[in-house]
Amino acid sequence: MFDLEANVQSWSDYLRARGALEETDLLELESHLRDQIDDLTQSGLNEEEAFLISVKRLGSVSLISEEYSKVNSESLWKYLLLDPGDPLAKSRSRRQIVLVILFSLLAGTAARIPTFFGIEIGSLTYFKNLSFYILPLVALFLTVKHGGSAKLRWVLAGIFAFSLVVVNFYPSYEPRHTETLTAIHLPILLWLVTGLAYMGRDWKTSRARMDFLRFTGESVIYGSLLLLGLMVLIMFTMFIFQSISIDLEPFVENYLLIYGGCAVAMLTVYLVEAKKSIVENFAPILAKIFSPLFLLTMLAFLVVMIVTGSSPFTEREFLIGFDLMLVVVLGLVLYTISAKNIHDKRTVSDYLNVALIAAAIIVDGVALSAILFRLSEYGITPNKLAALGENVLLLINLAVLLVLYVRYFMGKIEFQGIEIWQTRYLTVYALWMGIVVFVFPLIFRGV
């Protein structure tokens, strides 16, 4: 039976995913679509026929965007293209660039403050607090850009302040396993908190969470490129000054690296936001290129492991490599899911993603067995318990994704069902990160 409301909502979501129009424009188009449907149904057509004809009359997304750009000079479409003749777009762009520069300087200065108290750059304590130097300012920038409420800003500020006090209040003793776990897990937890600034009032919806996953993936890409550029700049600067017998290493370590790194983080967020909807996302291209490559790598890894008789049960470094590979593969799987339009038909990429998930489940099963073996042989430690929890969460995540994909291939669910479940599961990861950061130091007494 044809569901008119569901189809109208799917049509609206499709336009919204393209990001070519303001929300007010989308609502106006949806209203126009409903008016046409009403006129046609009153003429004797059924709802399905009226819907198809009305959508056809409205035209393609690109044509709609073009028409709206002509009549709505302050639209997001016009703003993102930064039309030289649009003073409003220029003004917004200038304000955002000023904020990026200002926040980069503030973040760099904040990152320098610990050194005034004798905390060395590169120490575990410094690394543990690294996310506090930049992520609060990233969150502030996103709330300013997306028009977040003052209440949201205060809530985020409270979360960051609470986390800062608690993680530095806990004592730490040798061999400092819990502090190391905090340093690893805290940035991930706070990045998910920063996602609230990106999603705003829609943070509970699967669409907003999937947008945040896309934003995260492209931030990794842009950040990596900018960081590579920063490294080249640093090496070039040191080389040319060394040619005239001037040692810039202290300046590079204490200033250029810190302020440059903070600038890279802020520029990454700005660029990902600025290019949104101007050109196609990187996600579809990267997913199609790297999914088969990672699948081949994992299969080769499993074959070589079996042939050589290597075992992760006794080699700790081997097990760490397993977990790192699983994290990368999960990120690629999520990126592939976020890249797919829910209205598209099944493609080769979907089947490759399932094969990648299946291979990852095998690897995760081996890793989980190795962790349980090490727990029984060598006892419970914070590192082993954290690894156990994360591998269990990954296994559940991958297993449910595999089941949902099978149901999708069988036509029992829409692809949107996969997205909804995956975005909801992000909350589980956030809870586990919170347990590792805030509860483990209490359970293991800072050891």
Kinemage of the C-alpha trace (Angstrom):
@kinemage 1
@onewidth
@group {chain A} dominant
@subgroup {mainchain}
@vectorlist {calphas} color= white
{ca met a 1} P 0.000 0.000 0.000
{ca phe a 2} L 1.335 3.413 -0.989
{ca asp a 3} L 2.242 5.610 2.009
{ca leu a 4} L 2.006 9.235 0.900
{ca glu a 5} L 3.539 10.750 4.049
{ca ala a 6} L 6.509 8.385 3.990
{ca asn a 7} L 7.201 9.170 0.337
{ca val a 8} L 6.919 12.922 0.822
{ca gln a 9} L 9.305 12.653 3.772
{ca ser a 10} L 11.762 10.604 1.703
{ca trp a 11} L 11.629 13.219 -1.064
{ca ser a 12} L 12.322 15.990 1.470
{ca asp a 13} L 15.183 14.012 3.022
{ca tyr a 14} L 16.724 13.544 -0.421
{ca leu a 15} L 16.734 17.298 -1.054
{ca arg a 16} L 18.000 17.926 2.455
{ca ala a 17} L 20.871 15.457 1.985
{ca arg a 18} L 21.987 17.326 -1.129
{ca gly a 19} L 22.306 20.438 1.041
{ca ala a 20} L 21.533 22.787 -1.851
{ca leu a 21} L 18.685 24.636 -0.152
{ca glu a 22} L 17.839 26.340 3.117
{ca glu a 23} L 15.398 24.601 5.458
{ca thr a 24} L 12.839 27.343 4.817
{ca asp a 25} L 13.193 26.715 1.066
{ca leu a 26} L 12.697 23.000 1.588
{ca leu a 27} L 9.550 23.590 3.612
{ca glu a 28} L 8.209 25.886 0.899
{ca leu a 29} L 8.925 23.263 -1.777
{ca glu a 30} L 7.284 20.568 0.312
{ca ser a 31} L 4.228 22.785 0.750
{ca his a 32} L 4.118 23.348 -3.011
{ca leu a 33} L 4.398 19.582 -3.587
{ca arg a 34} L 1.518 18.900 -1.202
{ca asp a 35} L -0.634 21.538 -2.886
{ca gln a 36} L -0.085 19.905 -6.276
{ca ile a 37} L -0.873 16.477 -4.842
{ca asp a 38} L -4.115 17.791 -3.359
{ca asp a 39} L -5.123 19.351 -6.702
{ca leu a 40} L -4.429 16.143 -8.592
{ca thr a 41} L -6.217 13.882 -6.110
{ca gln a 42} L -9.250 16.146 -6.291
{ca ser a 43} L -9.118 15.679 -10.066
{ca gly a 44} L -9.544 11.930 -9.613
{ca leu a 45} L -5.994 10.572 -9.417
{ca asn a 46} L -4.916 8.300 -6.568
{ca glu a 47} L -2.226 9.404 -4.104
{ca glu a 48} L 0.595 7.475 -5.771
{ca glu a 49} L -0.143 8.858 -9.222
{ca ala a 50} L -0.530 12.389 -7.830
{ca phe a 51} L 2.784 12.119 -5.970
{ca leu a 52} L 4.752 10.882 -8.990
{ca ile a 53} L 3.338 13.544 -11.294
{ca ser a 54} L 3.906 16.335 -8.752
{ca val a 55} L 7.535 15.315 -8.169
{ca lys a 56} L 8.093 15.170 -11.917
{ca arg a 57} L 6.667 18.659 -12.336
{ca leu a 58} L 8.971 20.076 -9.674
{ca gly a 59} L 11.966 18.825 -11.678
{ca ser a 60} L 15.415 17.616 -10.662
{ca val a 61} L 17.326 18.793 -7.626
{ca ser a 62} L 19.854 20.673 -9.761
{ca leu a 63} L 17.115 22.559 -11.608
{ca ile a 64} L 15.353 23.415 -8.354
{ca ser a 65} L 18.630 24.729 -6.925
{ca glu a 66} L 19.210 26.819 -10.044
{ca glu a 67} L 15.745 28.368 -9.931
{ca tyr a 68} L 15.991 29.166 -6.236
{ca ser a 69} L 19.414 30.752 -6.674
{ca lys a 70} L 17.811 33.214 -9.099
{ca val a 71} L 15.027 34.322 -6.775
{ca asn a 72} L 16.676 33.904 -3.372
{ca ser a 73} L 19.975 35.790 -3.285
{ca glu a 74} L 20.534 35.035 0.408
{ca ser a 75} L 20.139 31.281 0.088
{ca leu a 76} L 22.688 28.775 1.285
{ca trp a 77} L 23.385 27.856 -2.345
{ca lys a 78} L 24.477 31.429 -3.080
{ca tyr a 79} L 26.395 31.717 0.164
{ca leu a 80} L 28.426 28.553 -0.325
{ca leu a 81} L 29.459 29.564 -3.823
{ca leu a 82} L 30.656 32.888 -2.386
{ca asp a 83} L 29.340 34.922 -5.289
{ca pro a 84} L 31.490 38.075 -5.532
{ca gly a 85} L 28.350 40.111 -5.988
{ca asp a 86} L 26.767 38.909 -2.755
{ca pro a 87} L 27.847 41.214 0.099
{ca leu a 88} L 26.073 39.100 2.706
{ca ala a 89} L 28.090 36.014 1.745
{ca lys a 90} L 31.312 38.034 1.823
{ca ser a 91} L 30.485 39.400 5.253
{ca arg a 92} L 29.729 35.954 6.656
{ca ser a 93} L 32.879 34.507 5.150
{ca arg a 94} L 35.039 37.287 6.592
{ca arg a 95} L 33.528 36.826 10.054
{ca gln a 96} L 34.165 33.098 9.972
{ca ile a 97} L 37.764 33.542 8.800
{ca val a 98} L 38.354 36.046 11.621
{ca leu a 99} L 36.932 33.517 14.088
{ca val a 100} L 39.188 30.781 12.703
{ca ile a 101} L 42.273 32.980 13.143
{ca leu a 102} L 41.224 34.161 16.609
{ca phe a 103} L 40.337 30.687 17.862
{ca ser a 104} L 43.577 29.255 16.452
{ca leu a 105} L 45.577 31.808 18.412
{ca leu a 106} L 43.532 31.185 21.568
{ca ala a 107} L 43.951 27.418 21.237
{ca gly a 108} L 47.699 27.743 20.664
{ca thr a 109} L 48.035 30.011 23.695
{ca ala a 110} L 46.012 27.561 25.811
{ca ala a 111} L 48.299 24.747 24.659
{ca arg a 112} L 51.311 26.792 25.799
{ca ile a 113} L 49.970 27.440 29.318
{ca pro a 114} L 50.891 23.991 30.767
{ca thr a 115} L 54.542 24.599 29.903
{ca phe a 116} L 54.513 27.574 32.288
{ca phe a 117} L 53.872 25.086 35.135
{ca gly a 118} L 56.686 22.755 34.144
{ca ile a 119} L 54.593 20.264 32.165
{ca glu a 120} L 56.670 19.180 29.204
{ca ile a 121} L 55.221 19.050 25.714
{ca gly a 122} L 54.889 15.406 24.757
{ca ser a 123} L 54.461 14.152 28.314
{ca leu a 124} L 51.506 11.927 29.202
{ca thr a 125} L 49.888 14.678 31.284
{ca tyr a 126} L 50.158 17.131 28.405
{ca phe a 127} L 48.789 14.600 25.919
{ca lys a 128} L 45.905 13.753 28.268
{ca asn a 129} L 44.762 17.386 28.184
{ca leu a 130} L 45.417 17.926 24.477
{ca ser a 131} L 41.750 17.860 23.461
{ca phe a 132} L 40.858 20.618 25.933
{ca tyr a 133} L 43.063 23.116 24.102
{ca ile a 134} L 41.156 22.971 20.822
{ca leu a 135} L 37.830 21.077 20.985
{ca pro a 136} L 35.966 23.628 23.170
{ca leu a 137} L 36.837 26.310 20.595
{ca val a 138} L 35.815 24.021 17.720
{ca ala a 139} L 32.485 23.479 19.479
{ca leu a 140} L 32.083 27.240 19.965
{ca phe a 141} L 32.837 27.879 16.289
{ca leu a 142} L 30.237 25.308 15.214
{ca thr a 143} L 27.561 26.745 17.497
{ca val a 144} L 28.266 30.230 16.136
{ca lys a 145} L 28.142 29.027 12.532
{ca his a 146} L 25.032 26.897 12.975
{ca gly a 147} L 23.239 29.400 15.166
{ca gly a 148} L 23.308 27.260 18.305
{ca ser a 149} L 21.485 28.516 21.360
{ca ala a 150} L 23.153 30.050 24.405
{ca lys a 151} L 21.814 27.129 26.449
{ca leu a 152} L 23.654 24.641 24.235
{ca arg a 153} L 26.893 26.601 24.608
{ca trp a 154} L 26.591 26.599 28.396
{ca val a 155} L 25.827 22.876 28.457
{ca leu a 156} L 28.882 22.115 26.309
{ca ala a 157} L 31.054 24.428 28.405
{ca gly a 158} L 29.864 22.602 31.522
{ca ile a 159} L 30.724 19.191 30.059
{ca phe a 160} L 34.198 20.333 29.015
{ca ala a 161} L 34.857 21.998 32.378
{ca phe a 162} L 33.644 18.962 34.342
{ca ser a 163} L 35.815 16.627 32.264
{ca leu a 164} L 38.859 18.896 32.650
{ca val a 165} L 38.563 18.994 36.427
{ca val a 166} L 37.807 15.294 36.918
{ca val a 167} L 40.541 13.803 34.688
{ca asn a 168} L 43.157 16.046 36.300
{ca phe a 169} L 41.839 15.467 39.814
{ca tyr a 170} L 42.306 11.705 39.669
{ca pro a 171} L 45.683 10.545 41.032
{ca ser a 172} L 48.004 8.576 38.787
{ca tyr a 173} L 50.563 5.973 39.834
{ca glu a 174} L 53.036 3.816 37.957
{ca pro a 175} L 52.647 2.130 35.529
{ca arg a 176} L 49.914 4.747 34.823
{ca his a 177} L 47.699 2.490 32.708
{ca thr a 178} L 44.469 4.320 33.553
{ca glu a 179} L 45.988 7.706 32.716
{ca thr a 180} L 47.164 6.339 29.373
{ca leu a 181} L 43.671 4.981 28.683
{ca thr a 182} L 42.219 8.373 29.554
{ca ala a 183} L 44.610 10.092 27.156
{ca ile a 184} L 43.503 7.745 24.344
{ca his a 185} L 39.743 7.671 24.985
{ca leu a 186} L 39.080 11.223 26.163
{ca pro a 187} L 39.588 12.900 22.742
{ca ile a 188} L 37.097 10.474 21.168
{ca leu a 189} L 34.547 11.123 23.907
{ca leu a 190} L 34.956 14.898 23.638
{ca trp a 191} L 34.735 14.757 19.839
{ca leu a 192} L 31.350 13.055 20.223
{ca val a 193} L 30.400 15.828 22.643
{ca thr a 194} L 31.544 18.371 20.042
{ca gly a 195} L 29.133 16.638 17.688
{ca leu a 196} L 26.299 18.137 19.745
{ca ala a 197} L 27.476 21.572 18.604
{ca tyr a 198} L 27.401 20.391 14.999
{ca met a 199} L 23.987 18.710 15.207
{ca gly a 200} L 22.287 21.272 17.431
{ca arg a 201} L 18.649 20.621 18.295
{ca asp a 202} L 18.517 17.676 15.856
{ca trp a 203} L 21.119 15.626 17.744
{ca lys a 204} L 18.612 12.848 18.446
{ca thr a 205} L 17.754 12.285 14.776
{ca ser a 206} L 19.538 9.692 12.653
{ca arg a 207} L 19.883 12.183 9.792
{ca ala a 208} L 21.830 14.662 11.937
{ca arg a 209} L 24.041 11.930 13.365
{ca met a 210} L 24.784 10.563 9.903
{ca asp a 211} L 25.697 14.088 8.780
{ca phe a 212} L 28.084 14.246 11.730
{ca leu a 213} L 29.666 10.948 10.648
{ca arg a 214} L 30.220 12.401 7.168
{ca phe a 215} L 31.627 15.550 8.748
{ca thr a 216} L 33.988 13.438 10.880
{ca gly a 217} L 35.218 11.424 7.901
{ca glu a 218} L 35.914 14.455 5.761
{ca ser a 219} L 37.556 16.212 8.718
{ca val a 220} L 40.023 13.326 8.926
{ca ile a 221} L 40.787 13.710 5.214
{ca tyr a 222} L 41.153 17.490 5.231
{ca gly a 223} L 43.053 17.436 8.525
{ca ser a 224} L 45.525 14.869 7.210
{ca leu a 225} L 46.195 16.947 4.097
{ca leu a 226} L 46.650 20.149 6.094
{ca leu a 227} L 48.853 18.389 8.645
{ca leu a 228} L 51.029 17.054 5.848
{ca gly a 229} L 51.326 20.597 4.510
{ca leu a 230} L 52.293 21.841 7.984
{ca met a 231} L 55.022 19.203 8.243
{ca val a 232} L 56.430 20.251 4.871
{ca leu a 233} L 56.376 23.901 6.001
{ca ile a 234} L 58.202 23.051 9.215
{ca met a 235} L 60.882 21.018 7.479
{ca phe a 236} L 61.356 23.708 4.825
{ca thr a 237} L 61.600 26.447 7.468
{ca met a 238} L 64.168 24.544 9.517
{ca phe a 239} L 66.195 23.689 6.416
{ca ile a 240} L 66.496 27.219 5.044
{ca phe a 241} L 67.386 28.713 8.427
{ca gln a 242} L 69.857 25.936 9.115
{ca ser a 243} L 71.632 26.942 5.913
{ca ile a 244} L 72.531 30.246 7.610
{ca ser a 245} L 73.500 28.512 10.895
{ca ile a 246} L 70.336 29.401 12.834
{ca asp a 247} L 68.798 26.622 14.919
{ca leu a 248} L 65.007 26.975 14.865
{ca glu a 249} L 64.247 23.723 16.696
{ca pro a 250} L 63.174 25.410 19.995
{ca phe a 251} L 60.934 27.850 18.098
{ca val a 252} L 59.413 25.077 15.983
{ca glu a 253} L 58.779 22.817 18.982
{ca asn a 254} L 57.376 25.481 21.309
{ca tyr a 255} L 55.521 27.758 18.894
{ca leu a 256} L 55.242 26.784 15.235
{ca leu a 257} L 54.203 23.189 15.913
{ca ile a 258} L 51.698 24.150 18.621
{ca tyr a 259} L 50.089 27.166 16.957
{ca gly a 260} L 50.294 25.505 13.540
{ca gly a 261} L 48.623 22.354 14.847
{ca cys a 262} L 45.784 24.353 16.387
{ca ala a 263} L 45.387 26.302 13.142
{ca val a 264} L 45.183 23.016 11.217
{ca ala a 265} L 42.342 21.835 13.473
{ca met a 266} L 40.357 25.059 13.080
{ca leu a 267} L 40.995 25.301 9.340
{ca thr a 268} L 39.877 21.696 8.923
{ca val a 269} L 36.502 22.426 10.486
{ca tyr a 270} L 36.131 25.622 8.469
{ca leu a 271} L 37.008 23.994 5.141
{ca val a 272} L 34.770 20.963 5.627
{ca glu a 273} L 31.887 23.276 6.438
{ca ala a 274} L 32.671 25.755 3.653
{ca lys a 275} L 32.866 23.169 0.857
{ca lys a 276} L 29.756 21.337 1.953
{ca ser a 277} L 27.380 20.961 -0.994
{ca ile a 278} L 29.601 22.929 -3.390
{ca val a 279} L 31.151 19.789 -4.806
{ca glu a 280} L 30.373 16.136 -4.245
{ca asn a 281} L 31.545 14.721 -0.952
{ca phe a 282} L 34.746 12.705 -0.870
{ca ala a 283} L 32.870 9.850 0.769
{ca pro a 284} L 31.519 8.052 -2.333
{ca ile a 285} L 34.864 8.201 -4.145
{ca leu a 286} L 36.992 7.126 -1.193
{ca ala a 287} L 34.594 4.367 -0.212
{ca lys a 288} L 34.702 2.834 -3.689
{ca ile a 289} L 38.505 3.017 -3.823
{ca phe a 290} L 39.454 1.853 -0.336
{ca ser a 291} L 36.762 -0.712 0.516
{ca pro a 292} L 38.125 -3.375 -1.880
{ca leu a 293} L 41.712 -2.514 -0.944
{ca phe a 294} L 41.066 -2.939 2.772
{ca leu a 295} L 39.134 -6.134 2.096
{ca leu a 296} L 42.082 -7.587 0.179
{ca thr a 297} L 44.473 -6.465 2.916
{ca met a 298} L 42.441 -8.146 5.649
{ca leu a 299} L 42.072 -11.377 3.698
{ca ala a 300} L 45.808 -11.412 2.947
{ca phe a 301} L 46.531 -10.741 6.612
{ca leu a 302} L 44.383 -13.691 7.731
{ca val a 303} L 45.956 -16.026 5.156
{ca val a 304} L 49.519 -15.015 6.069
{ca met a 305} L 48.730 -15.386 9.776
{ca ile a 306} L 47.499 -18.935 9.210
{ca val a 307} L 50.383 -19.927 6.893
{ca thr a 308} L 53.122 -18.524 9.137
{ca gly a 309} L 51.505 -19.791 12.324
{ca ser a 310} L 51.641 -16.360 13.936
{ca ser a 311} L 49.451 -16.027 17.002
{ca pro a 312} L 48.010 -12.928 18.706
{ca phe a 313} L 47.518 -14.973 21.893
{ca thr a 314} L 51.065 -14.391 23.114
{ca glu a 315} L 52.207 -11.294 21.203
{ca arg a 316} L 50.811 -8.090 22.689
{ca glu a 317} L 51.916 -5.940 19.720
{ca phe a 318} L 50.153 -8.356 17.373
{ca leu a 319} L 46.918 -7.853 19.294
{ca ile a 320} L 47.291 -4.077 19.231
{ca gly a 321} L 47.697 -4.262 15.460
{ca phe a 322} L 44.505 -6.329 15.261
{ca asp a 323} L 42.529 -3.707 17.170
{ca leu a 324} L 43.927 -0.786 15.185
{ca met a 325} L 42.957 -2.549 11.961
{ca leu a 326} L 39.434 -3.135 13.276
{ca val a 327} L 39.018 0.527 14.195
{ca val a 328} L 40.152 1.627 10.729
{ca val a 329} L 37.844 -0.881 9.039
{ca leu a 330} L 34.871 0.188 11.158
{ca gly a 331} L 35.572 3.805 10.241
{ca leu a 332} L 35.621 2.867 6.565
{ca val a 333} L 32.374 0.905 6.928
{ca leu a 334} L 30.661 3.848 8.599
{ca tyr a 335} L 32.024 6.188 5.949
{ca thr a 336} L 30.652 3.907 3.220
{ca ile a 337} L 27.237 3.842 4.887
{ca ser a 338} L 27.201 7.620 5.202
{ca ala a 339} L 28.154 7.967 1.540
{ca lys a 340} L 25.173 6.011 0.256
{ca asn a 341} L 21.975 7.806 -0.676
{ca ile a 342} L 19.082 5.990 0.944
{ca his a 343} L 17.116 6.245 -2.321
{ca asp a 344} L 19.786 4.536 -4.439
{ca lys a 345} L 19.501 0.876 -5.403
{ca arg a 346} L 21.886 -1.833 -4.238
{ca thr a 347} L 25.313 -1.565 -5.843
{ca val a 348} L 28.618 -3.432 -5.859
{ca ser a 349} L 29.786 -1.122 -3.052
{ca asp a 350} L 27.090 -2.530 -0.767
{ca tyr a 351} L 28.258 -6.101 -1.364
{ca leu a 352} L 31.895 -5.081 -0.838
{ca asn a 353} L 30.899 -3.447 2.428
{ca val a 354} L 29.238 -6.671 3.576
{ca ala a 355} L 32.343 -8.677 2.664
{ca leu a 356} L 34.463 -6.169 4.602
{ca ile a 357} L 32.158 -6.482 7.618
{ca ala a 358} L 32.299 -10.281 7.468
{ca ala a 359} L 36.118 -10.270 7.320
{ca ala a 360} L 36.239 -7.810 10.219
{ca ile a 361} L 33.987 -10.084 12.289
{ca ile a 362} L 36.465 -12.937 11.789
{ca val a 363} L 39.388 -10.732 12.806
{ca asp a 364} L 37.449 -9.404 15.804
{ca gly a 365} L 36.598 -12.958 16.869
{ca val a 366} L 40.290 -13.900 16.835
{ca ala a 367} L 41.215 -10.732 18.738
{ca leu a 368} L 38.485 -11.322 21.328
{ca ser a 369} L 39.666 -14.902 21.863
{ca ala a 370} L 43.229 -13.642 22.341
{ca ile a 371} L 42.105 -11.064 24.903
{ca leu a 372} L 40.143 -13.659 26.890
{ca phe a 373} L 43.174 -15.960 26.796
{ca arg a 374} L 45.461 -13.211 28.082
{ca leu a 375} L 42.977 -12.320 30.819
{ca ser a 376} L 42.878 -15.919 32.027
{ca glu a 377} L 46.668 -16.344 31.810
{ca tyr a 378} L 47.958 -12.999 33.069
{ca gly a 379} L 45.073 -11.575 35.086
{ca ile a 380} L 42.925 -8.445 34.773
{ca thr a 381} L 44.560 -5.131 33.964
{ca pro a 382} L 42.996 -1.815 32.861
{ca asn a 383} L 44.386 -2.213 29.352
{ca lys a 384} L 43.017 -5.737 28.878
{ca leu a 385} L 39.606 -4.822 30.288
{ca ala a 386} L 39.353 -1.750 28.063
{ca ala a 387} L 40.367 -3.807 25.020
{ca leu a 388} L 37.828 -6.497 25.960
{ca gly a 389} L 34.991 -3.983 26.195
{ca glu a 390} L 35.890 -2.310 22.917
{ca asn a 391} L 36.179 -5.590 21.027
{ca val a 392} L 32.822 -6.748 22.361
{ca leu a 393} L 31.214 -3.473 21.263
{ca leu a 394} L 32.861 -3.758 17.842
{ca leu a 395} L 31.722 -7.359 17.446
{ca ile a 396} L 28.116 -6.451 18.301
{ca asn a 397} L 28.273 -3.465 15.946
{ca leu a 398} L 29.631 -5.506 13.039
{ca ala a 399} L 27.351 -8.491 13.635
{ca val a 400} L 24.182 -6.393 13.705
{ca leu a 401} L 25.318 -4.490 10.601
{ca leu a 402} L 25.799 -7.812 8.809
{ca val a 403} L 22.308 -8.976 9.781
{ca leu a 404} L 20.747 -5.675 8.728
{ca tyr a 405} L 22.546 -5.748 5.379
{ca val a 406} L 21.240 -9.266 4.727
{ca arg a 407} L 17.716 -8.109 5.541
{ca tyr a 408} L 18.251 -5.128 3.242
{ca phe a 409} L 19.362 -7.390 0.390
{ca met a 410} L 16.285 -9.549 0.980
{ca gly a 411} L 14.057 -6.486 0.693
{ca lys a 412} L 12.775 -6.729 4.260
{ca ile a 413} L 14.058 -3.306 5.365
{ca glu a 414} L 15.027 -0.026 3.733
{ca phe a 415} L 18.643 1.167 3.835
{ca gln a 416} L 17.547 3.912 6.200
{ca gly a 417} L 17.055 1.195 8.825
{ca ile a 418} L 20.799 0.508 8.740
{ca glu a 419} L 21.561 4.193 9.185
{ca ile a 420} L 19.130 4.576 12.080
{ca trp a 421} L 20.570 1.627 13.997
{ca gln a 422} L 24.184 2.659 13.402
{ca thr a 423} L 23.651 6.260 14.476
{ca arg a 424} L 21.897 5.114 17.646
{ca tyr a 425} L 24.796 2.795 18.434
{ca leu a 426} L 27.115 5.810 18.616
{ca thr a 427} L 25.610 6.452 22.053
{ca val a 428} L 26.928 3.055 23.212
{ca tyr a 429} L 30.454 3.992 22.163
{ca ala a 430} L 30.143 7.327 23.970
{ca leu a 431} L 29.013 5.564 27.171
{ca trp a 432} L 31.953 3.137 27.031
{ca met a 433} L 34.409 5.981 26.455
{ca gly a 434} L 32.920 7.714 29.498
{ca ile a 435} L 33.337 4.558 31.605
{ca val a 436} L 37.005 4.181 30.601
{ca val a 437} L 37.753 7.871 31.240
{ca phe a 438} L 35.803 8.441 34.467
{ca val a 439} L 35.212 5.015 36.080
{ca phe a 440} L 38.393 3.032 35.365
{ca pro a 441} L 40.627 5.381 37.413
{ca leu a 442} L 38.326 4.775 40.393
{ca ile a 443} L 38.163 0.982 39.949
{ca phe a 444} L 41.912 0.570 39.488
{ca arg a 445} L 42.852 3.432 41.850
{ca gly a 446} L 44.870 5.395 39.327
{ca val a 447} L 47.289 2.585 38.529
